Amino acid sequence: MALRNLDIDLLRCFVTIADTGSLTRAGQRLGRTQSAISLQLKRLEDQLGRTLFDRSPRFLAITPEGERLIGPARQILRLNDATVAEMFEPEVAGQVRLGVPEDFATAHLPAVLAAFAEAHPLVELEVTCDLTLNLIERFHAGGFDLALVKRQPEQKRQPGVKVWREPLVWVGRDRQAVADLARIPLVVSPEPCVYRKRASEALDAMGKPWRVAYTSTSLAGSLSAVKAGLGITVLPFEMVPQGLTALGEESGLPPLYDTEIALIEAPGLSDTAHRLAQHIIAALERGA
């Protein structure tokens, strides 16, 4: 039996589809059209004589044959990328320390960082998730090379580069979460917190009484409190989890102004850290 050579580009396309769960999103990450991604997947399936995904206009799921391939495909790509980096970009190496707000890291950043790690396997990423106030404090103490922080767009002369705009919504256990309540119970992070400030200012402007019912330093803690019915919170629209409800004007709550995410860079940034910063800015600008 003649030996067969697997095409690196086709394997990368396959793994990216598996990671993103979508031909469209895979194309966005790889800089190709959906039709080009579909054609590459078909070529790989034809080479192997196997169906790697069950797909329809509204459905995409990896097959058992695809599951068999995904592990070896990742190993091949890691070895290929490490070799390319060693041969052609030996200077792109070293450690980069990045601070990120917990909710933003959960929703938007994994794919961005994964793409950078795949392209530069000699770089050691050290990512810390925390509240923005803690991230800023550690950044100024020299604890991070880069940090993504939440801020209010209306404030002028702020350091950093805006990379993301966050439309905010009220979130409760259900649509009756604040029905008939004289004071709105809030689930918030400790001060200073941009979301907390947005909530209190909006309610004050409306003349709606409120109180802090629960304070948590973690996203998981806040969500658990909301699910338990202890109060409502503020989240980016895309972050509303299953089991909780975005509350609109029908709940008697005021609209919320957007916030934004900015990337700040430490003085004397290494070339490697600067490359990561440019990658984050470019990737998030495409997705914003």
Secondary structure, 3 states (H helix, E strand, C coil): CCCCCCCHHHHHHHHHHHHHCCHHHHHHHHCCCHHHHHHHHHHHHHHHCCCCEEEECCEEEECHHHHHHHHHHHHHHHHHHHHHHHHHCCCCCEEEEEEEEHHHHHHCHHHHHHHHHHHCCCEEEEEEEECHHHHHHHHHCCCCCEEEEEECCCCCCCCCEEEEEECEEEEECCCCCCCCCCCEEEEECCCCCHHHHHHHHHHHHHCCCEEEEEECCCHHHHHHHHHCCCCEEEEEHHHCCCCCEEECHHHCCCCCCCEEEEEEECCCCCHHHHHHHHHHHHHHHHHC
